[in-house]
Amino acid sequence: MTVLVAGDISPGLLGFTVVALIGLALYILIKSMNKQISKIQVPHEGDVDKKAR
């Protein structure tokens, strides 16, 4: 029978790779979101009042 000590179990290379890929995907998504948000043109308050009249 094998007894495992608390320090014997680790996520290893696979766990690191998964976390690194999730981090990379998050970085790419945030960069893309900022690019899309910067394209949005929000009208100023004065412009909205002029069009309503």
mmCIF entry with sequence, helices, sheets and N, C-alpha, C, O atoms, coordinates in Angstrom:
data_MODEL
# 
_entry.id   MODEL 
# 
_entity.id                         1 
_entity.type                       polymer 
_entity.pdbx_number_of_molecules   1 
# 
_entity_poly.entity_id                      1 
_entity_poly.type                           'polypeptide(L)' 
_entity_poly.nstd_linkage                   no 
_entity_poly.nstd_monomer                   no 
_entity_poly.pdbx_seq_one_letter_code       MTVLVAGDISPGLLGFTVVALIGLALYILIKSMNKQISKIQVPHEGDVDKKAR 
_entity_poly.pdbx_seq_one_letter_code_can   MTVLVAGDISPGLLGFTVVALIGLALYILIKSMNKQISKIQVPHEGDVDKKAR 
_entity_poly.pdbx_strand_id                 A 
# 
loop_
_entity_poly_seq.entity_id 
_entity_poly_seq.num 
_entity_poly_seq.mon_id 
_entity_poly_seq.hetero 
1 1  MET n 
1 2  THR n 
1 3  VAL n 
1 4  LEU n 
1 5  VAL n 
1 6  ALA n 
1 7  GLY n 
1 8  ASP n 
1 9  ILE n 
1 10 SER n 
1 11 PRO n 
1 12 GLY n 
1 13 LEU n 
1 14 LEU n 
1 15 GLY n 
1 16 PHE n 
1 17 THR n 
1 18 VAL n 
1 19 VAL n 
1 20 ALA n 
1 21 LEU n 
1 22 ILE n 
1 23 GLY n 
1 24 LEU n 
1 25 ALA n 
1 26 LEU n 
1 27 TYR n 
1 28 ILE n 
1 29 LEU n 
1 30 ILE n 
1 31 LYS n 
1 32 SER n 
1 33 MET n 
1 34 ASN n 
1 35 LYS n 
1 36 GLN n 
1 37 ILE n 
1 38 SER n 
1 39 LYS n 
1 40 ILE n 
1 41 GLN n 
1 42 VAL n 
1 43 PRO n 
1 44 HIS n 
1 45 GLU n 
1 46 GLY n 
1 47 ASP n 
1 48 VAL n 
1 49 ASP n 
1 50 LYS n 
1 51 LYS n 
1 52 ALA n 
1 53 ARG n 
# 
_struct_asym.id          A 
_struct_asym.entity_id   1 
# 
loop_
_struct_conf.conf_type_id 
_struct_conf.id 
_struct_conf.pdbx_PDB_helix_id 
_struct_conf.beg_label_comp_id 
_struct_conf.beg_label_asym_id 
_struct_conf.beg_label_seq_id 
_struct_conf.pdbx_beg_PDB_ins_code 
_struct_conf.end_label_comp_id 
_struct_conf.end_label_asym_id 
_struct_conf.end_label_seq_id 
_struct_conf.pdbx_end_PDB_ins_code 
_struct_conf.beg_auth_comp_id 
_struct_conf.beg_auth_asym_id 
_struct_conf.beg_auth_seq_id 
_struct_conf.end_auth_comp_id 
_struct_conf.end_auth_asym_id 
_struct_conf.end_auth_seq_id 
_struct_conf.pdbx_PDB_helix_class 
_struct_conf.details 
_struct_conf.pdbx_PDB_helix_length 
HELX_P HELX_P1 AA1 ALA A 6  ? ASP A 8  ? ALA A 6  ASP A 8  5 ? 3  
HELX_P HELX_P2 AA2 GLY A 12 ? LYS A 39 ? GLY A 12 LYS A 39 1 ? 28 
HELX_P HELX_P3 AA3 GLU A 45 ? ALA A 52 ? GLU A 45 ALA A 52 1 ? 8  
# 
_struct_conf_type.id          HELX_P 
_struct_conf_type.criteria    ? 
_struct_conf_type.reference   ? 
# 
loop_
_atom_site.group_PDB 
_atom_site.id 
_atom_site.type_symbol 
_atom_site.label_atom_id 
_atom_site.label_alt_id 
_atom_site.label_comp_id 
_atom_site.label_asym_id 
_atom_site.label_entity_id 
_atom_site.label_seq_id 
_atom_site.pdbx_PDB_ins_code 
_atom_site.Cartn_x 
_atom_site.Cartn_y 
_atom_site.Cartn_z 
_atom_site.occupancy 
_atom_site.B_iso_or_equiv 
_atom_site.pdbx_formal_charge 
_atom_site.auth_seq_id 
_atom_site.auth_comp_id 
_atom_site.auth_asym_id 
_atom_site.auth_atom_id 
_atom_site.pdbx_PDB_model_num 
ATOM 1   N N  . MET A 1 1  ? 0.847   -1.183 0.000   1.00 0.00 ? 1  MET A N  1 
ATOM 2   C CA . MET A 1 1  ? 0.000   0.000  0.000   1.00 0.00 ? 1  MET A CA 1 
ATOM 3   C C  . MET A 1 1  ? 0.891   1.243  0.000   1.00 0.00 ? 1  MET A C  1 
ATOM 4   O O  . MET A 1 1  ? 1.858   1.318  0.758   1.00 0.00 ? 1  MET A O  1 
ATOM 5   N N  . THR A 1 2  ? 0.563   2.214  -0.849  1.00 0.00 ? 2  THR A N  1 
ATOM 6   C CA . THR A 1 2  ? 1.353   3.435  -0.959  1.00 0.00 ? 2  THR A CA 1 
ATOM 7   C C  . THR A 1 2  ? 0.694   4.543  -0.148  1.00 0.00 ? 2  THR A C  1 
ATOM 8   O O  . THR A 1 2  ? -0.503  4.799  -0.275  1.00 0.00 ? 2  THR A O  1 
ATOM 9   N N  . VAL A 1 3  ? 1.490   5.186  0.678   1.00 0.00 ? 3  VAL A N  1 
ATOM 10  C CA . VAL A 1 3  ? 0.986   6.293  1.485   1.00 0.00 ? 3  VAL A CA 1 
ATOM 11  C C  . VAL A 1 3  ? 1.537   7.582  0.889   1.00 0.00 ? 3  VAL A C  1 
ATOM 12  O O  . VAL A 1 3  ? 2.748   7.733  0.732   1.00 0.00 ? 3  VAL A O  1 
ATOM 13  N N  . LEU A 1 4  ? 0.645   8.505  0.561   1.00 0.00 ? 4  LEU A N  1 
ATOM 14  C CA . LEU A 1 4  ? 1.064   9.778  -0.031  1.00 0.00 ? 4  LEU A CA 1 
ATOM 15  C C  . LEU A 1 4  ? 1.262   10.821 1.052   1.00 0.00 ? 4  LEU A C  1 
ATOM 16  O O  . LEU A 1 4  ? 0.426   10.977 1.942   1.00 0.00 ? 4  LEU A O  1 
ATOM 17  N N  . VAL A 1 5  ? 2.362   11.523 0.968   1.00 0.00 ? 5  VAL A N  1 
ATOM 18  C CA . VAL A 1 5  ? 2.645   12.623 1.873   1.00 0.00 ? 5  VAL A CA 1 
ATOM 19  C C  . VAL A 1 5  ? 2.084   13.889 1.227   1.00 0.00 ? 5  VAL A C  1 
ATOM 20  O O  . VAL A 1 5  ? 2.013   13.970 0.001   1.00 0.00 ? 5  VAL A O  1 
ATOM 21  N N  . ALA A 1 6  ? 1.688   14.864 2.019   1.00 0.00 ? 6  ALA A N  1 
ATOM 22  C CA . ALA A 1 6  ? 1.043   16.082 1.507   1.00 0.00 ? 6  ALA A CA 1 
ATOM 23  C C  . ALA A 1 6  ? 1.872   16.778 0.430   1.00 0.00 ? 6  ALA A C  1 
ATOM 24  O O  . ALA A 1 6  ? 1.301   17.345 -0.501  1.00 0.00 ? 6  ALA A O  1 
ATOM 25  N N  . GLY A 1 7  ? 3.184   16.752 0.529   1.00 0.00 ? 7  GLY A N  1 
ATOM 26  C CA . GLY A 1 7  ? 4.028   17.441 -0.443  1.00 0.00 ? 7  GLY A CA 1 
ATOM 27  C C  . GLY A 1 7  ? 4.277   16.664 -1.719  1.00 0.00 ? 7  GLY A C  1 
ATOM 28  O O  . GLY A 1 7  ? 4.885   17.206 -2.643  1.00 0.00 ? 7  GLY A O  1 
ATOM 29  N N  . ASP A 1 8  ? 3.836   15.417 -1.812  1.00 0.00 ? 8  ASP A N  1 
ATOM 30  C CA . ASP A 1 8  ? 4.105   14.573 -2.978  1.00 0.00 ? 8  ASP A CA 1 
ATOM 31  C C  . ASP A 1 8  ? 3.212   14.879 -4.173  1.00 0.00 ? 8  ASP A C  1 
ATOM 32  O O  . ASP A 1 8  ? 3.556   14.521 -5.300  1.00 0.00 ? 8  ASP A O  1 
ATOM 33  N N  . ILE A 1 9  ? 2.099   15.518 -3.961  1.00 0.00 ? 9  ILE A N  1 
ATOM 34  C CA . ILE A 1 9  ? 1.143   15.753 -5.042  1.00 0.00 ? 9  ILE A CA 1 
ATOM 35  C C  . ILE A 1 9  ? 1.243   17.213 -5.487  1.00 0.00 ? 9  ILE A C  1 
ATOM 36  O O  . ILE A 1 9  ? 1.153   18.135 -4.675  1.00 0.00 ? 9  ILE A O  1 
ATOM 37  N N  . SER A 1 10 ? 1.430   17.400 -6.793  1.00 0.00 ? 10 SER A N  1 
ATOM 38  C CA . SER A 1 10 ? 1.489   18.758 -7.334  1.00 0.00 ? 10 SER A CA 1 
ATOM 39  C C  . SER A 1 10 ? 0.824   18.766 -8.708  1.00 0.00 ? 10 SER A C  1 
ATOM 40  O O  . SER A 1 10 ? 0.717   17.720 -9.348  1.00 0.00 ? 10 SER A O  1 
ATOM 41  N N  . PRO A 1 11 ? 0.379   19.932 -9.163  1.00 0.00 ? 11 PRO A N  1 
ATOM 42  C CA . PRO A 1 11 ? -0.295  20.001 -10.455 1.00 0.00 ? 11 PRO A CA 1 
ATOM 43  C C  . PRO A 1 11 ? 0.652   19.723 -11.627 1.00 0.00 ? 11 PRO A C  1 
ATOM 44  O O  . PRO A 1 11 ? 0.208   19.263 -12.679 1.00 0.00 ? 11 PRO A O  1 
ATOM 45  N N  . GLY A 1 12 ? 1.934   19.992 -11.461 1.00 0.00 ? 12 GLY A N  1 
ATOM 46  C CA . GLY A 1 12 ? 2.910   19.670 -12.499 1.00 0.00 ? 12 GLY A CA 1 
ATOM 47  C C  . GLY A 1 12 ? 2.826   20.570 -13.711 1.00 0.00 ? 12 GLY A C  1 
ATOM 48  O O  . GLY A 1 12 ? 2.240   21.651 -13.667 1.00 0.00 ? 12 GLY A O  1 
ATOM 49  N N  . LEU A 1 13 ? 3.416   20.109 -14.780 1.00 0.00 ? 13 LEU A N  1 
ATOM 50  C CA . LEU A 1 13 ? 3.502   20.887 -16.017 1.00 0.00 ? 13 LEU A CA 1 
ATOM 51  C C  . LEU A 1 13 ? 2.121   21.093 -16.652 1.00 0.00 ? 13 LEU A C  1 
ATOM 52  O O  . LEU A 1 13 ? 1.841   22.164 -17.190 1.00 0.00 ? 13 LEU A O  1 
ATOM 53  N N  . LEU A 1 14 ? 1.271   20.085 -16.592 1.00 0.00 ? 14 LEU A N  1 
ATOM 54  C CA . LEU A 1 14 ? -0.067  20.203 -17.185 1.00 0.00 ? 14 LEU A CA 1 
ATOM 55  C C  . LEU A 1 14 ? -0.870  21.301 -16.491 1.00 0.00 ? 14 LEU A C  1 
ATOM 56  O O  . LEU A 1 14 ? -1.519  22.106 -17.158 1.00 0.00 ? 14 LEU A O  1 
ATOM 57  N N  . GLY A 1 15 ? -0.833  21.341 -15.179 1.00 0.00 ? 15 GLY A N  1 
ATOM 58  C CA . GLY A 1 15 ? -1.560  22.384 -14.448 1.00 0.00 ? 15 GLY A CA 1 
ATOM 59  C C  . GLY A 1 15 ? -1.039  23.769 -14.774 1.00 0.00 ? 15 GLY A C  1 
ATOM 60  O O  . GLY A 1 15 ? -1.824  24.699 -14.963 1.00 0.00 ? 15 GLY A O  1 
ATOM 61  N N  . PHE A 1 16 ? 0.281   23.920 -14.842 1.00 0.00 ? 16 PHE A N  1 
ATOM 62  C CA . PHE A 1 16 ? 0.870   25.208 -15.195 1.00 0.00 ? 16 PHE A CA 1 
ATOM 63  C C  . PHE A 1 16 ? 0.463   25.626 -16.603 1.00 0.00 ? 16 PHE A C  1 
ATOM 64  O O  . PHE A 1 16 ? 0.131   26.788 -16.837 1.00 0.00 ? 16 PHE A O  1 
ATOM 65  N N  . THR A 1 17 ? 0.488   24.685 -17.534 1.00 0.00 ? 17 THR A N  1 
ATOM 66  C CA . THR A 1 17 ? 0.130   24.986 -18.925 1.00 0.00 ? 17 THR A CA 1 
ATOM 67  C C  . THR A 1 17 ? -1.318  25.444 -19.030 1.00 0.00 ? 17 THR A C  1 
ATOM 68  O O  . THR A 1 17 ? -1.608  26.406 -19.741 1.00 0.00 ? 17 THR A O  1 
ATOM 69  N N  . VAL A 1 18 ? -2.219  24.780 -18.345 1.00 0.00 ? 18 VAL A N  1 
ATOM 70  C CA . VAL A 1 18 ? -3.636  25.154 -18.383 1.00 0.00 ? 18 VAL A CA 1 
ATOM 71  C C  . VAL A 1 18 ? -3.831  26.558 -17.821 1.00 0.00 ? 18 VAL A C  1 
ATOM 72  O O  . VAL A 1 18 ? -4.540  27.368 -18.418 1.00 0.00 ? 18 VAL A O  1 
ATOM 73  N N  . VAL A 1 19 ? -3.215  26.853 -16.690 1.00 0.00 ? 19 VAL A N  1 
ATOM 74  C CA . VAL A 1 19 ? -3.347  28.177 -16.083 1.00 0.00 ? 19 VAL A CA 1 
ATOM 75  C C  . VAL A 1 19 ? -2.724  29.245 -16.986 1.00 0.00 ? 19 VAL A C  1 
ATOM 76  O O  . VAL A 1 19 ? -3.282  30.333 -17.126 1.00 0.00 ? 19 VAL A O  1 
ATOM 77  N N  . ALA A 1 20 ? -1.584  28.949 -17.594 1.00 0.00 ? 20 ALA A N  1 
ATOM 78  C CA . ALA A 1 20 ? -0.928  29.906 -18.491 1.00 0.00 ? 20 ALA A CA 1 
ATOM 79  C C  . ALA A 1 20 ? -1.796  30.177 -19.715 1.00 0.00 ? 20 ALA A C  1 
ATOM 80  O O  . ALA A 1 20 ? -1.894  31.324 -20.153 1.00 0.00 ? 20 ALA A O  1 
ATOM 81  N N  . LEU A 1 21 ? -2.422  29.157 -20.271 1.00 0.00 ? 21 LEU A N  1 
ATOM 82  C CA . LEU A 1 21 ? -3.286  29.347 -21.441 1.00 0.00 ? 21 LEU A CA 1 
ATOM 83  C C  . LEU A 1 21 ? -4.536  30.160 -21.090 1.00 0.00 ? 21 LEU A C  1 
ATOM 84  O O  . LEU A 1 21 ? -4.974  30.998 -21.879 1.00 0.00 ? 21 LEU A O  1 
ATOM 85  N N  . ILE A 1 22 ? -5.100  29.916 -19.926 1.00 0.00 ? 22 ILE A N  1 
ATOM 86  C CA . ILE A 1 22 ? -6.257  30.706 -19.484 1.00 0.00 ? 22 ILE A CA 1 
ATOM 87  C C  . ILE A 1 22 ? -5.849  32.169 -19.302 1.00 0.00 ? 22 ILE A C  1 
ATOM 88  O O  . ILE A 1 22 ? -6.597  33.071 -19.681 1.00 0.00 ? 22 ILE A O  1 
ATOM 89  N N  . GLY A 1 23 ? -4.679  32.408 -18.729 1.00 0.00 ? 23 GLY A N  1 
ATOM 90  C CA . GLY A 1 23 ? -4.184  33.772 -18.564 1.00 0.00 ? 23 GLY A CA 1 
ATOM 91  C C  . GLY A 1 23 ? -3.959  34.454 -19.901 1.00 0.00 ? 23 GLY A C  1 
ATOM 92  O O  . GLY A 1 23 ? -4.302  35.626 -20.062 1.00 0.00 ? 23 GLY A O  1 
ATOM 93  N N  . LEU A 1 24 ? -3.390  33.741 -20.862 1.00 0.00 ? 24 LEU A N  1 
ATOM 94  C CA . LEU A 1 24 ? -3.160  34.301 -22.195 1.00 0.00 ? 24 LEU A CA 1 
ATOM 95  C C  . LEU A 1 24 ? -4.484  34.629 -22.885 1.00 0.00 ? 24 LEU A C  1 
ATOM 96  O O  . LEU A 1 24 ? -4.618  35.686 -23.503 1.00 0.00 ? 24 LEU A O  1 
ATOM 97  N N  . ALA A 1 25 ? -5.457  33.731 -22.782 1.00 0.00 ? 25 ALA A N  1 
ATOM 98  C CA . ALA A 1 25 ? -6.771  33.979 -23.379 1.00 0.00 ? 25 ALA A CA 1 
ATOM 99  C C  . ALA A 1 25 ? -7.429  35.198 -22.738 1.00 0.00 ? 25 ALA A C  1 
ATOM 100 O O  . ALA A 1 25 ? -8.047  36.005 -23.432 1.00 0.00 ? 25 ALA A O  1 
ATOM 101 N N  . LEU A 1 26 ? -7.303  35.334 -21.431 1.00 0.00 ? 26 LEU A N  1 
ATOM 102 C CA . LEU A 1 26 ? -7.871  36.482 -20.731 1.00 0.00 ? 26 LEU A CA 1 
ATOM 103 C C  . LEU A 1 26 ? -7.228  37.778 -21.209 1.00 0.00 ? 26 LEU A C  1 
ATOM 104 O O  . LEU A 1 26 ? -7.922  38.769 -21.434 1.00 0.00 ? 26 LEU A O  1 
ATOM 105 N N  . TYR A 1 27 ? -5.906  37.778 -21.364 1.00 0.00 ? 27 TYR A N  1 
ATOM 106 C CA . TYR A 1 27 ? -5.186  38.957 -21.846 1.00 0.00 ? 27 TYR A CA 1 
ATOM 107 C C  . TYR A 1 27 ? -5.672  39.354 -23.237 1.00 0.00 ? 27 TYR A C  1 
ATOM 108 O O  . TYR A 1 27 ? -5.922  40.531 -23.494 1.00 0.00 ? 27 TYR A O  1 
ATOM 109 N N  . ILE A 1 28 ? -5.808  38.376 -24.138 1.00 0.00 ? 28 ILE A N  1 
ATOM 110 C CA . ILE A 1 28 ? -6.252  38.657 -25.507 1.00 0.00 ? 28 ILE A CA 1 
ATOM 111 C C  . ILE A 1 28 ? -7.687  39.180 -25.508 1.00 0.00 ? 28 ILE A C  1 
ATOM 112 O O  . ILE A 1 28 ? -8.001  40.107 -26.256 1.00 0.00 ? 28 ILE A O  1 
ATOM 113 N N  . LEU A 1 29 ? -8.560  38.603 -24.685 1.00 0.00 ? 29 LEU A N  1 
ATOM 114 C CA . LEU A 1 29 ? -9.949  39.053 -24.627 1.00 0.00 ? 29 LEU A CA 1 
ATOM 115 C C  . LEU A 1 29 ? -10.060 40.476 -24.087 1.00 0.00 ? 29 LEU A C  1 
ATOM 116 O O  . LEU A 1 29 ? -10.846 41.269 -24.605 1.00 0.00 ? 29 LEU A O  1 
ATOM 117 N N  . ILE A 1 30 ? -9.293  40.811 -23.063 1.00 0.00 ? 30 ILE A N  1 
ATOM 118 C CA . ILE A 1 30 ? -9.338  42.156 -22.497 1.00 0.00 ? 30 ILE A CA 1 
ATOM 119 C C  . ILE A 1 30 ? -8.808  43.168 -23.507 1.00 0.00 ? 30 ILE A C  1 
ATOM 120 O O  . ILE A 1 30 ? -9.366  44.257 -23.643 1.00 0.00 ? 30 ILE A O  1 
ATOM 121 N N  . LYS A 1 31 ? -7.742  42.818 -24.213 1.00 0.00 ? 31 LYS A N  1 
ATOM 122 C CA . LYS A 1 31 ? -7.185  43.719 -25.231 1.00 0.00 ? 31 LYS A CA 1 
ATOM 123 C C  . LYS A 1 31 ? -8.212  43.965 -26.346 1.00 0.00 ? 31 LYS A C  1 
ATOM 124 O O  . LYS A 1 31 ? -8.384  45.098 -26.797 1.00 0.00 ? 31 LYS A O  1 
ATOM 125 N N  . SER A 1 32 ? -8.887  42.906 -26.781 1.00 0.00 ? 32 SER A N  1 
ATOM 126 C CA . SER A 1 32 ? -9.904  43.032 -27.821 1.00 0.00 ? 32 SER A CA 1 
ATOM 127 C C  . SER A 1 32 ? -11.091 43.869 -27.327 1.00 0.00 ? 32 SER A C  1 
ATOM 128 O O  . SER A 1 32 ? -11.620 44.698 -28.067 1.00 0.00 ? 32 SER A O  1 
ATOM 129 N N  . MET A 1 33 ? -11.505 43.647 -26.075 1.00 0.00 ? 33 MET A N  1 
ATOM 130 C CA . MET A 1 33 ? -12.620 44.406 -25.509 1.00 0.00 ? 33 MET A CA 1 
ATOM 131 C C  . MET A 1 33 ? -12.293 45.896 -25.458 1.00 0.00 ? 33 MET A C  1 
ATOM 132 O O  . MET A 1 33 ? -13.136 46.724 -25.804 1.00 0.00 ? 33 MET A O  1 
ATOM 133 N N  . ASN A 1 34 ? -11.083 46.245 -25.030 1.00 0.00 ? 34 ASN A N  1 
ATOM 134 C CA . ASN A 1 34 ? -10.690 47.651 -24.985 1.00 0.00 ? 34 ASN A CA 1 
ATOM 135 C C  . ASN A 1 34 ? -10.694 48.274 -26.371 1.00 0.00 ? 34 ASN A C  1 
ATOM 136 O O  . ASN A 1 34 ? -11.067 49.437 -26.525 1.00 0.00 ? 34 ASN A O  1 
ATOM 137 N N  . LYS A 1 35 ? -10.284 47.516 -27.381 1.00 0.00 ? 35 LYS A N  1 
ATOM 138 C CA . LYS A 1 35 ? -10.295 48.012 -28.760 1.00 0.00 ? 35 LYS A CA 1 
ATOM 139 C C  . LYS A 1 35 ? -11.730 48.286 -29.221 1.00 0.00 ? 35 LYS A C  1 
ATOM 140 O O  . LYS A 1 35 ? -11.995 49.303 -29.862 1.00 0.00 ? 35 LYS A O  1 
ATOM 141 N N  . GLN A 1 36 ? -12.652 47.379 -28.896 1.00 0.00 ? 36 GLN A N  1 
ATOM 142 C CA . GLN A 1 36 ? -14.042 47.548 -29.306 1.00 0.00 ? 36 GLN A CA 1 
ATOM 143 C C  . GLN A 1 36 ? -14.704 48.701 -28.550 1.00 0.00 ? 36 GLN A C  1 
ATOM 144 O O  . GLN A 1 36 ? -15.474 49.460 -29.138 1.00 0.00 ? 36 GLN A O  1 
ATOM 145 N N  . ILE A 1 37 ? -14.419 48.837 -27.274 1.00 0.00 ? 37 ILE A N  1 
ATOM 146 C CA . ILE A 1 37 ? -15.011 49.906 -26.475 1.00 0.00 ? 37 ILE A CA 1 
ATOM 147 C C  . ILE A 1 37 ? -14.528 51.266 -26.953 1.00 0.00 ? 37 ILE A C  1 
ATOM 148 O O  . ILE A 1 37 ? -15.286 52.236 -26.930 1.00 0.00 ? 37 ILE A O  1 
ATOM 149 N N  . SER A 1 38 ? -13.269 51.349 -27.388 1.00 0.00 ? 38 SER A N  1 
ATOM 150 C CA . SER A 1 38 ? -12.747 52.635 -27.847 1.00 0.00 ? 38 SER A CA 1 
ATOM 151 C C  . SER A 1 38 ? -13.415 53.087 -29.147 1.00 0.00 ? 38 SER A C  1 
ATOM 152 O O  . SER A 1 38 ? -13.365 54.272 -29.477 1.00 0.00 ? 38 SER A O  1 
ATOM 153 N N  . LYS A 1 39 ? -14.034 52.177 -29.885 1.00 0.00 ? 39 LYS A N  1 
ATOM 154 C CA . LYS A 1 39 ? -14.731 52.528 -31.126 1.00 0.00 ? 39 LYS A CA 1 
ATOM 155 C C  . LYS A 1 39 ? -16.102 53.153 -30.867 1.00 0.00 ? 39 LYS A C  1 
ATOM 156 O O  . LYS A 1 39 ? -16.651 53.809 -31.753 1.00 0.00 ? 39 LYS A O  1 
ATOM 157 N N  . ILE A 1 40 ? -16.658 52.965 -29.685 1.00 0.00 ? 40 ILE A N  1 
ATOM 158 C CA . ILE A 1 40 ? -17.995 53.461 -29.370 1.00 0.00 ? 40 ILE A CA 1 
ATOM 159 C C  . ILE A 1 40 ? -17.962 54.976 -29.249 1.00 0.00 ? 40 ILE A C  1 
ATOM 160 O O  . ILE A 1 40 ? -17.126 55.536 -28.539 1.00 0.00 ? 40 ILE A O  1 
ATOM 161 N N  . GLN A 1 41 ? -18.876 55.632 -29.945 1.00 0.00 ? 41 GLN A N  1 
ATOM 162 C CA . GLN A 1 41 ? -18.972 57.088 -29.879 1.00 0.00 ? 41 GLN A CA 1 
ATOM 163 C C  . GLN A 1 41 ? -20.178 57.454 -29.014 1.00 0.00 ? 41 GLN A C  1 
ATOM 164 O O  . GLN A 1 41 ? -21.321 57.202 -29.394 1.00 0.00 ? 41 GLN A O  1 
ATOM 165 N N  . VAL A 1 42 ? -19.919 58.041 -27.863 1.00 0.00 ? 42 VAL A N  1 
ATOM 166 C CA . VAL A 1 42 ? -20.973 58.424 -26.933 1.00 0.00 ? 42 VAL A CA 1 
ATOM 167 C C  . VAL A 1 42 ? -21.290 59.898 -27.180 1.00 0.00 ? 42 VAL A C  1 
ATOM 168 O O  . VAL A 1 42 ? -20.396 60.741 -27.115 1.00 0.00 ? 42 VAL A O  1 
ATOM 169 N N  . PRO A 1 43 ? -22.558 60.218 -27.462 1.00 0.00 ? 43 PRO A N  1 
ATOM 170 C CA . PRO A 1 43 ? -22.901 61.631 -27.668 1.00 0.00 ? 43 PRO A CA 1 
ATOM 171 C C  . PRO A 1 43 ? -22.818 62.420 -26.364 1.00 0.00 ? 43 PRO A C  1 
ATOM 172 O O  . PRO A 1 43 ? -23.123 61.901 -25.290 1.00 0.00 ? 43 PRO A O  1 
ATOM 173 N N  . HIS A 1 44 ? -22.406 63.668 -26.474 1.00 0.00 ? 44 HIS A N  1 
ATOM 174 C CA . HIS A 1 44 ? -22.332 64.535 -25.299 1.00 0.00 ? 44 HIS A CA 1 
ATOM 175 C C  . HIS A 1 44 ? -23.735 65.020 -24.945 1.00 0.00 ? 44 HIS A C  1 
ATOM 176 O O  . HIS A 1 44 ? -24.644 64.956 -25.773 1.00 0.00 ? 44 HIS A O  1 
ATOM 177 N N  . GLU A 1 45 ? -23.908 65.498 -23.734 1.00 0.00 ? 45 GLU A N  1 
ATOM 178 C CA . GLU A 1 45 ? -25.219 65.926 -23.254 1.00 0.00 ? 45 GLU A CA 1 
ATOM 179 C C  . GLU A 1 45 ? -25.782 67.056 -24.110 1.00 0.00 ? 45 GLU A C  1 
ATOM 180 O O  . GLU A 1 45 ? -26.979 67.073 -24.396 1.00 0.00 ? 45 GLU A O  1 
ATOM 181 N N  . GLY A 1 46 ? -24.940 67.998 -24.520 1.00 0.00 ? 46 GLY A N  1 
ATOM 182 C CA . GLY A 1 46 ? -25.383 69.119 -25.335 1.00 0.00 ? 46 GLY A CA 1 
ATOM 183 C C  . GLY A 1 46 ? -25.872 68.678 -26.700 1.00 0.00 ? 46 GLY A C  1 
ATOM 184 O O  . GLY A 1 46 ? -26.816 69.263 -27.230 1.00 0.00 ? 46 GLY A O  1 
ATOM 185 N N  . ASP A 1 47 ? -25.253 67.663 -27.282 1.00 0.00 ? 47 ASP A N  1 
ATOM 186 C CA . ASP A 1 47 ? -25.655 67.161 -28.604 1.00 0.00 ? 47 ASP A CA 1 
ATOM 187 C C  . ASP A 1 47 ? -27.021 66.508 -28.535 1.00 0.00 ? 47 ASP A C  1 
ATOM 188 O O  . ASP A 1 47 ? -27.804 66.634 -29.476 1.00 0.00 ? 47 ASP A O  1 
ATOM 189 N N  . VAL A 1 48 ? -27.333 65.809 -27.442 1.00 0.00 ? 48 VAL A N  1 
ATOM 190 C CA . VAL A 1 48 ? -28.618 65.134 -27.287 1.00 0.00 ? 48 VAL A CA 1 
ATOM 191 C C  . VAL A 1 48 ? -29.733 66.169 -27.174 1.00 0.00 ? 48 VAL A C  1 
ATOM 192 O O  . VAL A 1 48 ? -30.801 65.977 -27.757 1.00 0.00 ? 48 VAL A O  1 
ATOM 193 N N  . ASP A 1 49 ? -29.513 67.270 -26.433 1.00 0.00 ? 49 ASP A N  1 
ATOM 194 C CA . ASP A 1 49 ? -30.521 68.306 -26.267 1.00 0.00 ? 49 ASP A CA 1 
ATOM 195 C C  . ASP A 1 49 ? -30.833 68.995 -27.596 1.00 0.00 ? 49 ASP A C  1 
ATOM 196 O O  . ASP A 1 49 ? -31.990 69.318 -27.864 1.00 0.00 ? 49 ASP A O  1 
ATOM 197 N N  . LYS A 1 50 ? -29.825 69.221 -28.423 1.00 0.00 ? 50 LYS A N  1 
ATOM 198 C CA . LYS A 1 50 ? -30.046 69.897 -29.715 1.00 0.00 ? 50 LYS A CA 1 
ATOM 199 C C  . LYS A 1 50 ? -30.865 69.038 -30.663 1.00 0.00 ? 50 LYS A C  1 
ATOM 200 O O  . LYS A 1 50 ? -31.692 69.565 -31.407 1.00 0.00 ? 50 LYS A O  1 
ATOM 201 N N  . LYS A 1 51 ? -30.654 67.734 -30.652 1.00 0.00 ? 51 LYS A N  1 
ATOM 202 C CA . LYS A 1 51 ? -31.390 66.841 -31.544 1.00 0.00 ? 51 LYS A CA 1 
ATOM 203 C C  . LYS A 1 51 ? -32.831 66.652 -31.095 1.00 0.00 ? 51 LYS A C  1 
ATOM 204 O O  . LYS A 1 51 ? -33.702 66.409 -31.930 1.00 0.00 ? 51 LYS A O  1 
ATOM 205 N N  . ALA A 1 52 ? -33.102 66.754 -29.815 1.00 0.00 ? 52 ALA A N  1 
ATOM 206 C CA . ALA A 1 52 ? -34.445 66.551 -29.281 1.00 0.00 ? 52 ALA A CA 1 
ATOM 207 C C  . ALA A 1 52 ? -35.380 67.707 -29.637 1.00 0.00 ? 52 ALA A C  1 
ATOM 208 O O  . ALA A 1 52 ? -36.596 67.529 -29.705 1.00 0.00 ? 52 ALA A O  1 
ATOM 209 N N  . ARG A 1 53 ? -34.817 68.870 -29.859 1.00 0.00 ? 53 ARG A N  1 
ATOM 210 C CA . ARG A 1 53 ? -35.665 70.042 -30.152 1.00 0.00 ? 53 ARG A CA 1 
ATOM 211 C C  . ARG A 1 53 ? -36.069 70.144 -31.573 1.00 0.00 ? 53 ARG A C  1 
ATOM 212 O O  . ARG A 1 53 ? -36.778 71.078 -31.948 1.00 0.00 ? 53 ARG A O  1 
# 
